[in-house]
Amino acid sequence: MVHLPADVTAPEAAVVRRDGERLIIEPARRGGELKSLLEIWATEAPLGEHERLPPASRSAPRPFRL
């Protein structure tokens, strides 16, 4: 159990980890990181020709039975 001073508030969901002799309390990540990342990417300009990946040179594998 960790007792925090009265003027310190802990996040509702937290991750506690040890770094040597120190305990580090961080807010837990919640869902939505992917959504925010996609929203940021949506505002960016399309990739230039030099930034695009080349087309795949191999065809898809043929189906097989196990």
C-alpha positions in Angstrom: 0.0 0.0 0.0 1.2 3.5 -0.9 0.2 6.5 1.1 0.2 9.8 -0.9 0.4 13.2 0.6 -3.1 14.9 0.8 -2.2 17.4 -1.9 -1.2 14.7 -4.4 -3.9 12.9 -6.4 -3.4 9.6 -8.2 -5.0 8.9 -11.5 -8.1 6.8 -11.5 -6.4 3.9 -13.3 -2.6 3.7 -12.7 0.4 1.6 -13.5 2.9 1.3 -10.7 6.4 0.1 -11.6 9.7 0.0 -9.9 12.9 1.7 -11.1 15.6 0.7 -8.8 14.6 2.0 -5.4 11.9 4.3 -6.8 8.3 3.5 -7.4 6.8 5.3 -10.4 3.1 5.8 -10.7 1.8 6.7 -14.2 -1.7 7.0 -15.6 -2.8 3.7 -17.3 -3.3 4.0 -21.0 -6.8 3.7 -22.1 -8.3 2.7 -25.4 -8.5 5.4 -28.1 -4.8 5.8 -28.9 -5.3 4.2 -32.3 -8.3 6.4 -33.0 -6.4 9.5 -32.2 -3.5 8.4 -34.3 -5.8 7.8 -37.3 -7.4 11.2 -36.8 -3.9 12.8 -36.9 -2.9 10.9 -40.0 -6.2 11.9 -41.7 -5.1 15.5 -41.5 -1.7 14.9 -43.1 -1.0 15.3 -46.8 -0.8 12.1 -49.0 2.5 10.4 -49.3 4.8 11.6 -52.1 6.1 9.2 -54.8 9.4 8.8 -53.0 7.6 7.8 -49.7 5.4 5.0 -51.2 6.2 1.4 -50.9 6.9 -0.5 -54.2 4.3 -2.9 -55.4 4.6 -6.5 -54.1 6.6 -8.6 -56.5 5.2 -11.9 -55.3 1.7 -13.2 -55.7 -0.4 -14.4 -52.8 0.3 -18.0 -51.7 -1.9 -20.8 -53.1 -4.4 -22.3 -50.7 -3.6 -25.8 -49.3 -5.1 -28.3 -46.9 -3.5 -29.4 -43.7 
